[in-house]
Each structure stands twice: as structure tokens, then as C-alpha cells.
Amino acid sequence: MAWGKHTTLFPQVSLVLLGGIIFAGTFLGYWSARKFVLSEDGCVDSGIAQFVKWTLRLIGIVSILQAPEVKQEWKSMAAKI
């Protein structure tokens, strides 16, 4: 019997790892929101809320610009210059 990577276990292991990463991200996001966004009385701090708003906008813009169609448009526009 040879020791090494078993290709039959790869999909199951990758699903378990992906689930663990998603679960950890969800927990850390919930914990950080409870820790940093909410004040002592349970109200949302306006400065942190604005920071989160602009951060999510920036992530959205970067995600859109990473799309293959958008990259192709940028390349074609740069070639015209």
C-alpha cells in the first residue's frame, strides 16, 4: 500500500475545510460586530457604521473590477489610448 494523497478523499476534505472557514468567518464577523460596532447600550456607533459602509463599498468596487468582463473592457480601453 502506497502512502500519499488519496484522490477519493479530496472532495470531502475540501468541503469540510470550506465549511470550517465559512463558520469561522461567520463567528468572527458576528463577534467583531458585537465587540466594535455596538456601543455599551446596544446602539450602533455612527463612526464605526460609516467605516463599515465605506469598507463594504470598496470591497464591492474591487469585486466588480475583478470580473473577467471588466478586465477585458479595461484592456481594450487601454489599447485604444
VENJOMO-V98237 format. One record per residue. N is the residue number from 0. RES is the residue in one small letter. PSI is psi in whole degrees, 0 to 359 (NA if undefined). OMEGA is omega as a letter, one per 40 degrees, with the letter a starting at -180 (* if undefined). Layout:
# VENJOMO-V98237
n=N res=RES psi=PSI omega=OMEGA
n=N res=RES psi=PSI omega=OMEGA
This chain:
# VENJOMO-V98237
n=0 res=m psi=131 omega=a
n=1 res=a psi=139 omega=i
n=2 res=w psi=136 omega=i
n=3 res=g psi=200 omega=a
n=4 res=k psi=130 omega=i
n=5 res=h psi=116 omega=a
n=6 res=t psi=342 omega=i
n=7 res=t psi=337 omega=a
n=8 res=l psi=347 omega=a
n=9 res=f psi=313 omega=a
n=10 res=p psi=321 omega=a
n=11 res=q psi=316 omega=a
n=12 res=v psi=319 omega=a
n=13 res=s psi=324 omega=i
n=14 res=l psi=320 omega=i
n=15 res=v psi=317 omega=i
n=16 res=l psi=318 omega=i
n=17 res=l psi=317 omega=i
n=18 res=g psi=320 omega=i
n=19 res=g psi=320 omega=i
n=20 res=i psi=317 omega=i
n=21 res=i psi=316 omega=i
n=22 res=f psi=316 omega=i
n=23 res=a psi=319 omega=i
n=24 res=g psi=320 omega=i
n=25 res=t psi=315 omega=i
n=26 res=f psi=314 omega=a
n=27 res=l psi=323 omega=i
n=28 res=g psi=316 omega=i
n=29 res=y psi=315 omega=a
n=30 res=w psi=316 omega=a
n=31 res=s psi=325 omega=i
n=32 res=a psi=317 omega=i
n=33 res=r psi=326 omega=a
n=34 res=k psi=317 omega=a
n=35 res=f psi=332 omega=a
n=36 res=v psi=319 omega=a
n=37 res=l psi=139 omega=i
n=38 res=s psi=183 omega=a
n=39 res=e psi=323 omega=a
n=40 res=d psi=3 omega=i
n=41 res=g psi=359 omega=i
n=42 res=c psi=156 omega=i
n=43 res=v psi=130 omega=i
n=44 res=d psi=128 omega=a
n=45 res=s psi=325 omega=i
n=46 res=g psi=317 omega=i
n=47 res=i psi=321 omega=i
n=48 res=a psi=320 omega=i
n=49 res=q psi=320 omega=i
n=50 res=f psi=315 omega=i
n=51 res=v psi=319 omega=a
n=52 res=k psi=312 omega=a
n=53 res=w psi=327 omega=i
n=54 res=t psi=316 omega=i
n=55 res=l psi=323 omega=i
n=56 res=r psi=317 omega=i
n=57 res=l psi=318 omega=i
n=58 res=i psi=319 omega=i
n=59 res=g psi=317 omega=i
n=60 res=i psi=315 omega=i
n=61 res=v psi=321 omega=i
n=62 res=s psi=319 omega=i
n=63 res=i psi=318 omega=a
n=64 res=l psi=342 omega=i
n=65 res=q psi=351 omega=a
n=66 res=a psi=142 omega=a
n=67 res=p psi=324 omega=a
n=68 res=e psi=320 omega=a
n=69 res=v psi=320 omega=i
n=70 res=k psi=319 omega=i
n=71 res=q psi=319 omega=i
n=72 res=e psi=317 omega=i
n=73 res=w psi=320 omega=i
n=74 res=k psi=318 omega=a
n=75 res=s psi=324 omega=i
n=76 res=m psi=322 omega=i
n=77 res=a psi=328 omega=i
n=78 res=a psi=332 omega=a
n=79 res=k psi=338 omega=a
n=80 res=i psi=NA omega=*
